[in-house]
Amino acid sequence: GVLPPLGVYDPLGLIETRDMRRYEIMEVKHGRAAMLGFLHIILIQAGARFPGYLSPTAGLKFADVPSGCFASLEALPTAGWLQIMLTTCMMETGYFIFEYQGYGALDKEPGDIGGEGWIRYDDASTKTFKLNVERQNGRAAMLGVTGCLVHELLGVNALYPTGG
């Protein structure tokens, strides 16, 4: 998605040689994942936790998970990581792809996963505006998550690096 005022910057002319639809789909998908990831960072820093056990066999409760980005990842048991990685690999290789998701259906727009009950915009300018807003929010979330991780690597709080 090229958005004003930048325009297209392609000095090597790769756009004509590649399937840009695939890249649009990946950008929307990764932007949505980054938005959820940034929401996770905000909620964890605020102290929000699910009730109950994260791992009953290890005796690990959700409340016991620390609030740091890396610390919360390190607290997860190995079996939990294996489940996450298996599910992610299955999703990325197409095991869970359905035609209505916009990922496999060529007649759907990139990211159109809502089904029949989802709001559609008939006006082309409104639809373009909404899609560009989602792309920009996804790009901002990707940079936000990266910034939070860098802050923690530098030894400061992810959301308040100056001590705010």
Secondary structure, DSSP 4 states (H G I P E B T S, - for coil): ---TTT----TT--GGGS-HHHHHHHHHHHHHHHHHHHHHHHHHHHT---SSEEETTTTEEGGGS-SSHHHHHHTS-HHHHHHHHHHHHHHHTTTT--GGGSSS-TTSPTT----TTS----SHHHHHHHHHHHHHHHHHHHHHHHHHHHHHHTTS-SS-TT--
